[in-house]
Amino acid sequence: QVQLVEVGGGEVQAGGSLRLSCAASGRTLTMDVMAWFRQAPGKEREFVAAIAKNGDRTAYVDSVKGRFTISRDNAKNTVTLQMNSLKPEDTAVYYCAAYFSSASYTYATSPDEYQYWGQGTQVTVSS
């Protein structure tokens, strides 16, 4: 059974930075696409960023492009989201997610494709 655990959330002022990390246990996730989603109060869960299993392809929602960077370390079974220039509208619970994929360069942006989810970590950006 795969377990994902996120750390690194917190409260920061607008313009600040946070770094979220997600550690996987249960099995190696070198064959999995990994991603970050977020959910603000009263809103649906939203795709933020994804990274293909080989780490060569990434995708971002338009609202975070140029500010957020997703990366992975397959040797450590971790995925990281570096968030810079944070805005109040980035406030949400952030979730790490993964799914097994036989393809090396693809990724999904729909939460329905993801098999494994972390418990979430709160990010609050104050103005």
CORLINTA-V358124 format. One record per pair of residues at least 12 apart in sequence whose ideal C-beta (glycine too) atoms are under 10 Angstrom apart, sorted by the first residue. I is the first residue (numbers start at 1). J is the second residue. Records with the same first field share a line. If there is no record, write none. Layout:
I->J, J
This chain:
1->25, 26, 27, 116
2->24, 25, 26, 27, 28, 29, 32, 77, 98, 99, 100, 115, 116, 117
3->23, 24, 25, 26, 27, 116, 117, 118, 119
4->22, 23, 24, 25, 26, 29, 34, 77, 78, 79, 95, 96, 97, 98, 116, 117, 118, 119, 120
5->21, 22, 23, 24, 25, 78, 96, 118, 119, 121
6->20, 21, 22, 23, 36, 79, 81, 93, 94, 95, 96, 117, 118, 119, 120, 121, 122
7->19, 20, 21, 22, 23, 96, 118, 121
8->20, 21, 22, 80, 81, 82, 83, 94, 121, 123
9->92, 93, 94, 120, 121, 122, 123, 124
10->121, 122, 123, 124, 125
11->91, 122, 123, 124, 125, 126
12->83, 86, 90, 91, 123, 124, 125, 126
13->86, 88, 125, 126, 127
14->85, 86, 87, 88, 89, 90, 125, 126, 127
15->84, 85, 86, 87, 125, 127
16->83, 84, 85, 86, 125, 126
17->67, 82, 83, 84, 85, 86
18->68, 81, 82, 83, 84, 86, 90, 94, 121, 123, 124, 125
19->69, 80, 81, 82, 83, 84
20->36, 38, 48, 68, 70, 79, 80, 81, 82, 83, 94, 95, 96, 118, 121, 123
21->73, 76, 78, 79, 80, 81, 82, 96, 121
22->34, 35, 36, 72, 77, 78, 79, 80, 81, 94, 95, 96, 97, 98, 118, 121
23->76, 77, 78, 79, 96, 118
24->72, 76, 77, 78, 79, 96, 98, 116, 118
25->77
26->77, 116
27->77, 100
28->74, 75, 77
29->53, 72, 74, 77, 78, 79, 98, 99, 100, 116
30->53, 54, 55, 72, 74, 75, 77
31->53, 74, 98, 99, 100, 101, 102, 104
32->51, 52, 53, 72, 74, 77, 79, 97, 98, 99, 100, 101, 114, 115, 116
33->50, 51, 52, 53, 57, 59, 72, 79, 97, 98, 99, 100, 101, 103, 106, 107, 108, 113, 114, 115
34->49, 50, 51, 52, 53, 55, 70, 71, 72, 74, 77, 78, 79, 80, 96, 97, 98, 99, 107, 114, 116
35->47, 48, 49, 50, 51, 58, 59, 70, 79, 81, 95, 96, 97, 98, 99, 107, 108, 109, 111, 113, 114
36->48, 49, 50, 51, 60, 61, 64, 68, 70, 79, 80, 81, 83, 94, 95, 96, 97, 118
37->49, 50, 61, 92, 93, 94, 95, 96, 97, 109, 110, 111, 114, 117, 118, 120
38->61, 64, 81, 90, 91, 92, 93, 94, 95, 120, 121, 123
39->92, 93, 94, 95, 111, 120
40->89, 90, 91, 92, 93, 123
41->91, 92, 93
43->92
44->111
45->92, 93, 95, 97, 110, 111, 117, 120
46->61, 63, 64, 92, 109, 111
47->59, 60, 61, 64, 97, 107, 108, 109, 110, 111, 114
48->60, 61, 63, 64, 68, 70, 81, 83, 90, 92, 94, 95, 109
49->61, 64, 65, 68, 69, 70, 71, 79, 81, 82, 83, 107, 109
50->70, 79, 97, 98, 99, 106, 107, 108, 109, 113, 114
51->69, 70, 71, 72, 79, 80, 81, 107
52->72, 101, 103, 104, 105, 106, 107
53->72, 74, 98, 99, 100, 101, 102, 103, 104, 105, 106, 107
54->72, 74, 103, 104, 105
55->70, 71, 72, 73, 74, 79, 104
56->104, 105
57->104, 105, 106, 107
58->70, 71, 72, 107
59->106, 107, 108, 109
60->109
61->109
63->87, 89, 90
64->81, 83, 84, 85, 86, 87, 90
66->84, 85
67->82, 83, 84, 85, 86, 87, 90
68->81, 82, 83, 84, 85, 86, 90
69->81, 82, 83, 84
70->82, 107
78->96
79->96, 97, 98
80->96
81->94, 96, 123
83->123, 125
86->123, 124, 125, 126
87->125, 127
88->124, 125, 126, 127
89->125, 127
90->123, 124, 125
91->122, 123, 124, 125, 126, 127
92->120, 121, 122, 123, 124, 125
93->119, 120, 121, 122, 123, 124
94->118, 120, 121, 122, 123
95->111, 114, 117, 118, 119, 120, 121
96->114, 116, 117, 118, 119, 120, 121
97->111, 113, 114, 115, 116, 117, 118
98->114, 115, 116, 117, 118
99->112, 113, 114, 115, 116
100->115, 116
101->113
